[in-house]
């Protein structure tokens, strides 16, 4: 019987101290908890902190793209060595898995990635995942590790995604953690502080964006901190952080792969008529598209957005962005077939 997949994402701020260095006591605690959970789950650990670990080795670091890439290349081995040190004490070997966008947007490469992770789990190896910053094209980078963790959770059909943050969860207007959340809507978004950590790329709005995607596809999401002796176990028991209730999802594996390629290379903005047609499981015609944003070619996965800026879902396009833009007013031309569209 296949075991449940658990994806754990550690943010930079939650595993570093006030000086910006990795806090060994946090890594040691996480390693001990993962060792206990490894008996029940197939686990993927997505860890930020590479840039933070490596930037002190870059002279006069200013945070430019090339400096971030260099810092990540230096910091990733430092991170892996730490996880190896503390997980090996529990008999768990770690593997460094540096991912790029193409591993999700290309189905053949995604299936190879999935097969490799299954081999890890069969041999009690923990994949520690980060983006391959050194070679990733800036135009097709993951927005942050919240997105990377979410796409892994969707693509690997995880039961739970844990996003660890220094905030400890989603806080209400009295700065108290909201323990249970059914929907990511306006009533929830009103509590978001748009400021982000000075250490990482993401913030709470990023976490909620990808949480909404994950729960719409049947994945439970928990945003929590790492305080206390057993924060991950407590989170799974819904005793730590904010737990977001998953929706029922009947999507097939291929449809979930489509969704795992979401928020990628571009966006098709559709009118109200097209949005209604999509809801009725119709194909997307160019005449229902108001504009095409981004650089993508036929066969790549892009997101669909309505006139109110709400992401409706994702689609594998039949044409490139320029061809779609040139045919917005022509009737009967299919931009994305119904079988290649997944709505959230």
N, C-alpha and C positions, 0 to 999 in steps of 0.2 A: 504493500500500500504506500503510495507516494506521500511524503511528508509535506506539511505546509511550509511555504516559503515566507521568511520574515526578512524585510529590508530595514536596516537601521542606518540613519544618516546622522553624522556628528558634525555640527557646525564649528567653524573656526573658534568663535568666542567661547563655546562651551568646553573646549578642550585645551584652551590656552590660559595662562595666568596674566596678571596685570602688565607684565613686561612683554607680553606677546609670545612667550615661549610655551611649548607644549608642556602641560601639567602631567607629569608622570603618574601621580596618584590617581588622576582621572582615567588615564589609559589602563592602568593596572586594575581599577575597579570595573571598567567596561569589559576588559578581557575575562575577568572572573565570572561576570554575569553571562557573557556570550558562551563561555565554556559550559555553564549550566544549561543554557537554552539550546545548545547545539545537540543535546540528546533528543530534543523534541522537534526542532526546526532545521530546515536548510536555510542558512543565513547568508545574506550579502551585507557587508559593511561598507557604506559609502562615507569616506572621511575627508572632510576639508582640513585645512591646516598646512598644506604643502607650501603655499606661497608665504604664509606667516613664518614657517620654519626656515625657509631659505632666504628670505629677503635681507637678513642681517649680514649675509655673505656678499651682497651686491653693494659696491661702494656708492655712497650718495644716492641711495634708493629713493626714487621719486614716484614709482608706481606706474611707469609707462608700460605699454603692451609687451615690449621686448624684455623689460626688466621683470615683469610678472612671469613671463615664460621661463626666463632664466632662474628666477627664484623657485618656481614650481619644480623645475628639473633638479635643483639642488635639494629642495625640501622633501620631495617624494621618497627618496631612499631613507631619509632620516625618519619619516613617519613609519615606513614599512619596518625598519629595524626596531622601532619601539613596539609596534604591534607584534612582531615576531618574538621579541624578548619576553613579553608578558603572556602571550598566548601559548608559547611553547612550554611554559611552566604547567599548562593544563593539557599538554599533549596535542595541541592543535597547531598545524602548520599553516602559514599564511601565504597567499599568492597575490602579487601585485597585478591588478587588472586596470590598465589605462584605456579608457574608452573614448571613441570619437562619435560624432553625430551619425556618420555613415553606418556604424554598427547597428543603428536602429532604423534608419531610413531605407536601407537596402535589406530586403527580406532574406536573401541568401546569407549575407554576412551576419544578420541577426540570429538565424538558426544555427550557424556555426558558433556564435557566442554562447547561445543557450546550451549547446551540446558540451562546450568546454566547461561551463559552470556546473553542469550535471556531473562531469568527470571530477571536478573539485569536490563536490559533495559526497560522491561515492567513495572518495579517498580521505574523507574527514579533513579537507583543506578549506580554509576560510578565504574567499576572495575579498580583498580590500580594494575598493574601486575609487578611482578619481578620473577626471578628464585628462586626456593626453595633451596638456597645455602646450608643450613644446612644438607640436606640429599642427594643432587644431587651427583651421582657418577662422579668422575673427568673425567672418560673416555667418558661419554655421556652427559657432560655439554653442554649448549649452549655456543658458542664461545664468545658471548657478548650479550647485550640487543638489539643491532641492528638486530641480527639474530632472537631473540625471537619476536621482534616487527614485523619483516617481515613474520615469519611463522604464526603469528596471523592474519596479514593482508591477507595473501593468504588463510588460512583455513577458515576465516570468510567472504571471498569475499568482502574485503574493496574496496572502490572506490579510497581512497587516504591514503597514508602513509606519515606522517611528521616526519622527523628525525631532532631533534633540536641539534645543535652543537655550540660550542664556536667560531668556524671558520666563522659561518654565511652563509655557502654555499661552493660550490666548487670554489676555487680561481684560476685564470689564472696566468701566469708568472709575471703579474704586480700587483698581490695580489688583483685583482678585482673579485667580485662574477660573475660567469658565469650564466646569468639568465635562459637560456633555453638550454636544452641538449636533443638531439634525441636518441643517442646511447652511451652506455658505451663501448667505444672501445679504441684503442691505443692512438688516438688523445686526449681523455679525461684523460686516466690514466697517461699521461705524466705530468700532473699538480699535481699529488698526492705527498704530503709530507709524507714520510713513518713514521715520528715521530708521536707518539700518546700522548694524555694527560697523565700527571703523575697521574691523579686522576682516570681515567677509564681504561677499558680493550681495548676498540675499538679505531679506528682511521678512517681516510677518506677512506683508502683502504677497510676496513671492510664495511663501509657504501656503497661504490660503488659496492662491491661484491653482497650485498643483494639487492641493488637498481636494478642491472641488472636482478636478479631473479624476483623481483616484477614487473618491467615494462614488462618483457617477458610474464607475466601472466595477463596483462591488468590492472595493478594498477599504478596510478599516484604516483610518489614519489617526495617529496619536501624536500631538505636539507636546513635548515635555522637556523638563530639565534633567540634570544628572545629580541632583542633591539627594542625600539619604543613602543608606547602605545598599539598597536594591532598586534603583530607579527604573531599570528596564523591566524587571519582573513586575514591579508595581504598576508601570504603564500598561503592560499587557493585561493586568487585572483591573485596569481602569481606575487605579487609585493614585495615579500621578499624571498631571498634565491635563490637556484638553482632548477628549475622545470624540472623533467625528464619525457618525453612524454611516455605514456603507449602504448604497442603494442596491436593489436587486438587479443583477446583470446576467443576460443570457447570451452574451456575445461569444462567437466562436473564436478559436485561437488566432485565426488570420485577422479577424476584425480587431482583436486586442492588439495585435502587432501594428495594425494601422493606427490605432489610438496611441500606441507607444511612440509613434513617429510624429506626434502632434507638436504644435508650437515650434515648427521647424523653419523651413526656408522661406515661407511666404504666407500671405493671407488673401483669400478671396472675400471681398465685401459684397454681400448679397442683399437684394431688396426684399420687401415684405412678401411679395408673391413667391419668390424663390424659396424663402424661409418656410412658407406654408407648404410648398411642394416637397421640400426636403423632409418635413415632418410627416408627410404622407408616403415616404419612401420612394420618391421620384428621383430621377437623375437631375443633375445640375446643368442647366443650359446657359450658354454664354449671355443670352439676352436678360437673364435674371441676375447677372453680376454687375455691380456698380463700378468696381475697380479691382485691379489685381496689384498686390503689393509684394515686393521682394523679388529675388532672382531664383527661379526654379525652372526645371525642365519637365517635359512630359514623363509621367511615371513616378514623380516624387510626391511625398506626402506634405500637404499644406493644411492650414486651419481655415475654417469657415466662420465668418463673423457677420452678425446681422446689423441693421441700421443703428441699433442702440449700443453697439460695441460689445455685445455678448457673444462669446465663442459658442457656436452651435455644435461644432464637431470638427472632424478632419476628413480629408478626401485625398485619394491618389488621383492626380490630374491626368488627363489624356493629352494635354498640350502644355507648352511652356508659357511663361508669364506674358511675353510679348505677343504671341499669337492670340491669347485670350483677350488682351487689351485691344487688339485690332478688330475683334469680332464681337464686341459687346452689344451691338445693335442688330446682329444677324440672327434670324430665327432658325430653330431646329438643330443647332450645333451643340453637341454634348461636351461640356468641359470636364465632367466627372460622372462616371456611371454609378447608378444606385448601389451596385454591389461593392463599389470601392469607396463608399461613404459610411462613416460611423458618426452617429449623433450622440451627444452627451446628455 
